[in-house]
Amino acid sequence: MELSGQALFAFVRFWSRRWTGAGLGVDAQRGRDVMVLEAVRALTERGGATSINELARELGLDQSGASRMVAHAQREGLVARVAPSRIGATSAITSTAAGEELLRQAHAWQDEVLRTLTAGWADDDVQTLIKLMDRLVRAQNALDGRA
């Protein structure tokens, strides 16, 4: 079997430019807020710290970029900073009820986009696509030591 890494990276480039729902009436800033909430959730589910530095790593950004994104989400009431329980520790970032609601809405929108893109596909094909995408994410997480 001949591999095509180019197909993988073309797929990633294509969707990374469209994750905000541009042209679909989705606010780009809301998309960035959802990215912060997704990162907080992923770190929390893995039992990891939710500091700015950990969020930056999860988002694939530098610390200052992640800090600006978190600050915006905090101003919007979507996340809260929890003071450290000991001296020298960093603040933890947590989702608020409003943040959890936005994430619920974002997931519903994501499901609708997938339904639209795969309309007319056999159910088995859709399930295979979902399983393979999940497998790719898990493989990358394992390489990153986040499995």
N, C-alpha and C positions, 0 to 999 in steps of 0.2 A: 504494500500500500504506500502510495506517495503522499507524504504529509505536505500540507500547505499552511505554514505559519502565517503567510500573507493573508489567507482567508480569515484566520483568527484575529489578526491585528486590524484588518479592514472592518471586521464586525465591531471590534472594540471602538475604533475611531468613529465609525458611523453612529453608534449609539451614544458615545460620550458627548457628541455634539448635539444630541437630541434629548438627553435625559431630562431637560427642563420642560419639555413639552412645547417648545417654541413653535408658534404657528397653530397651537391647539388651545389657545386661550389660557395657558398656564403661565403664571408669573415666575420669571427666572429666579428672583430672590426667594420665593417660596420653595423652589427646587433646592436651593442651597440650604435652606432651613431643614428641609427633609433629609438632606445628606447628613447634617449634624445629628438629627434625631436617629437616623439609621446607624450612625457610628456609635452613639451613646448606647443604643440597644444592643448592637453587636458586642461591644466591650462588656456590657453588663451581663449578657447571656454567657459569655466566656469566663465570667468571674474576674475580669481584669479591672485595672484602674481606669477611671474616666477623667483623668487629668487632661489639660490642654495638650501636653506632649503626646499622650497616648491617642487622643482624638486626632492630632495632626498625623500621626503614623497611620491610623486607620483610614483617614481621608486621603492619604498620599500627598499631603501638603507640608509646607514648612510651618513652624510654630506660630509665626505672626499671621499667616493666612488663616490658620485654624482659629486663632484667637479672635480675629475679626469676625469670622463666621459665627463663633459661639457668642460673641458680644451682641451681634445682631439678633440671634435667636433668643438671647436673654432679654433684650429690650422688648421683643415681641411677646414675652411671657411663655415661651415654648420650652425653655430650659432654666434651671436654677443652679447656682454654684453653692455647694455645701462646704462650709468651712471645715478645715482639717481638724481632726480630733486630737492631734498631737503637734507639738512644735516641730517645724521643719518639713511637715507633710504638705502636699499640694491639695488644693481644693478639688472636690469631685464635682462633675457636671451630671445633673440628673434631669430627666424629662419631667415636665409638669403635666397636669391633666390636659391643658390646651395642646401641649406638644404631642401627647399620646393620641388626642383626637385628630390632629393634623396628620400624624403618621397613619392612623386608621384610614383617613380619607385618601392619602397618597397611595396606600396599598390597594384600595378599591379602584382608584384610577389606573394603577399599574395592571391590575387584573383585567380591567376593561380594555386597555391597550393590547394586551396579549390576546384577549378574545377577538378583538377586531383584526389583528394581524394574522391570526390563525383561523379565521372564519373559513369554513369549507375544508379544513384539514380533518383527517381522521383523528379521533380521540387518542388513539395509540401514538400517532405522530406527535401530537401536542405533549403527551406525557413523556415521550422519549426526549423531546427537546428540553423539557423542564429538568428531567433527570440528568441529562448530559451537561446542561449549564451549571447545575448544582455540583456535579462532579468536577467540573473545571474550577469552580470557586473553592471547593474543598481541597483540590490539589494545590492551588496557589496558597491557600491558608497554611497547608502543611509545609510548603517550602518556606513560608514566612515565619514558621514556628508558632502559628496561631491555631493549630488544629484542635 
